[in-house]
Amino acid sequence: MIEGEAIHDLLLDLFHEGRTRVLLNFREVSYLDSSGVGQLIRGLYTARKNGAELRAVDLSPRAREVLRLTNLHTVFSDFPDEQSALGSFSAGA
C-alpha cells in the first residue's frame, strides 16, 4: 500500500521534472477514505499550482461513489481506461 504523503511527494517530483500530464491509476485501490480524499484534493491543488493536469483511471465503484458524494467528480476527471484519459488532455499541456 502506498501512503498519501508518498504519492504527493511523487507528484511533486514529476511536476518539478516538468511533467504536466499525470494519470493516477486506481485499479488496485479498493478503499478510499477521508485521508485519501484529502490527498486527492492536495494533489489537484498542487497540479494546478504547477500548471499540470491530473486524471483518474479505473476507479472502483466505491471510489467513484466517494468522489460523487464529496463533489470531487466535478473537478477530478475519471476515465475507464488509460487511452481515453490520455486523449482527454488539453493540446497545450
N, C-alpha and C positions, 0 to 999 in steps of 0.2 A: 504494500500500500504506500502510495506517495502522499506525503502530507502537504497541506495547502501552502505552507511557507516555502517548501521546496519548489512547488510549481511556480509561485510568484518569483522566486529567485531565477528560475529558468527563463521565465518570460522576460524579466529584466535583462538577462544576458542576451537573449535573442534580439530585443529591441536595441540594446547598445551595439550589437553587431550590424544594425541597420535593417533587420528583418521587419517588414511591415504587414505581412500576411501570415497569420498563425491559425492553424487548426488545432482544436483540442478534441481528441477522440475519446469519447466516453464509453466505448464498447465494454470495457471491463469494470465500469463503475456501476455498482448495484445499489449504492446508498448515497444519498446526498442530504446532509443535514444543514442546520443554520450556519455552522462554521464553513462548510463547503460553499454555501450561497454567498457568504461574506467574502470568501476568497475569489469567487467569480466576479463579484462587484468590484473588488480591488483590482483584479486582472483587467476588467473592462476599462476602469479608470486609468490604469497605468498604460494600457494600449492607446487610448485616446490621447493621453498626455504626450505620448511618443509618436503620434501620427500613424499608429498601426491599427489593424483590424483583426478581430478575433471571430472565429466561427466555432460552433459546437457541432460535432459529428456523432451520429449513432447514440443518441440519448435513450436510456431505458424509459419505459412508460412512467415509472415512478419519478425519475429525474425530470422528465418533461412536465409532469404534473406539478412538481415543486417549483419549477420555473414559471409555470402559469399562475400558481397561487401567489407567488411573490411579484408578479407582473414583470419578471425579468424576460419573459418571452417577447416582450415588446422592444427590448434593446439588445438582446443576445440572440443572434441568428442561429437556428438549429437546422441541420441538414441530415438527411437519411444516409448519405454516403460522402466520401471524400471528393469524388468527382464533381458532384453538384455544389459542394462547398467551395471548391477551388474556382468553379465557374462563376461564383457569385461575387468574388472580389472586384472592387472597382478598378477600372482600367488604369487609373492614375496611381494606384498604391504600389 
